[in-house]
Amino acid sequence: EVQLVESGGGLVQTGGSLRLSCTVSGLTIEDYAIGWFRQAPGKEREGVSCISKTTGYIYYADSVEGRFTISSNNRNTVYLQMNDLKAEDTAVYYCVAVPFYLKEVWEMEYDMSRAGVRDYWGQGTQVTVSS
């Protein structure tokens, strides 16, 4: 059984930092692009960042470039270090595993459901940034 378990969310003030963790089991992390989507109430889902250990590709949305850093350890965990947090970063953050790296997936320009892609999602973790 594939499981993606997020942790590290919480409440932080503007300018603060949080580190999200995604622990993956049931699949080989090197075979997937692992990353984060987020969704705020009343807003569309947004691809935030992803990392592909096999290809070395790393993606960041323009909205988080320079503030967020994605990394992974040598085992089964992917991290998202979030610095200089802003109110607009408030959202539920979902860890996602996709069986290939394609930038358009994270730019919300590729419909994985329509393409029949078997992706995996965590349950989400809330990040709230207060001003």
N, C-alpha and C positions, 0 to 999 in steps of 0.2 A: 504494500500500500504506500502510495506517495503522500508525503506530508510536508507542508511548508508552514513553519511556526514562526510568527513574528513576535518580537518583543522590543521594548525600549521606548514605546510611545509615552506620552504624558502631557502635562501642562507646563509651559515655559513662557517666560516673558519675551517680548520683542528684543532681538539681539542675542538671545540665548542660544544654547546648543542642545542637541539630543543625538543619540546614536541608536539607530534601529538595527536590529539583528534579524536575520532570517536563517533558521536552521532547517536544512533540507534532509529528508530521508526517503528511501525508496527509489531514488534515481541517482545516476552518476552525474554529479554537478558539472563535470567537464563537457558533458554532451549537450548542455543546455545554456542558453542565455538566461541569466537570472537577473531580475531587476524589480523595480518598484513602479506601480501605478498609484495614483491618489485620486480621491474624489471628495469634493466638498459638497455640502448640501446645496442643491439648486444649480450645481455646475456640472459640466461634462467631465468625464474621466480624463485624466491627463497622465501620459507617460513621463516619469520623472528621471529615471536613470536605469541603466543595465550594464552588466559586465559579461563578457564571453571569454572564459579562460582559454578555450581552445584557439580562438582567432585573435585574442588580445584586444578586441574592440571594446570600447567603453563609450556609452552614450549619456549625455546630459541634456535635459530640456534647457532652453534658453533662460527660462525663469529661475533655474537653480544653478546654472553654470557659475563657477567661482565660489559658491557657498556650500555646495554639497559635494561629498566625495564617496564614491562607491569602492568597495574592496572585498576581497574574500581571503579566507585563511586557506591553509593547505588541506583542509578537510571538507567540511560540508556547511559552512556558514558564510553568508554574505552580509556585509555591513553597509549601512548608509549613514555616514557622518554628516550631520546637518548643522551648519554654523550660521550665525547672523540671521536667525529665523525671523520671519515677518508674519504679520497677521494673515496674509494671503497664502501662507504655507499650511494653514489650518485645514485638515482633511483627515480622512481615513486612508492610511497607507497600506497597500496590499503588495505582498511579495509574490512574484509570478515567475514561473519557469516555462520557457518557450524552447522547443527542440531545435532551434536554429537562431542565428543572429540576422535580423533584418531591421534596419533603421526605421523603416516605415511602420513596423509594429509599435514601436515606442512613440512615434509621431502621430499615432492614431490614424494612419492612412492605410492600414491593412486589416481587413476583417478576418480575424482568425477563425471565427465560427463558420463563416461562409466558406473558407478555404479548407475546413475540416481539420484544422490543426489541433492536436491534443496538447493543450497547455494546462498548467496546474497553478492553483491560486491558494494563498493562505487565507486565514479568516479575517485579517486586517487588524491594524492597531491605530488607535486615535492619537493624532497629534493636534494639540491646541496651543496656539500662540496668542497670548493676551497682550494688548497694547497698553 
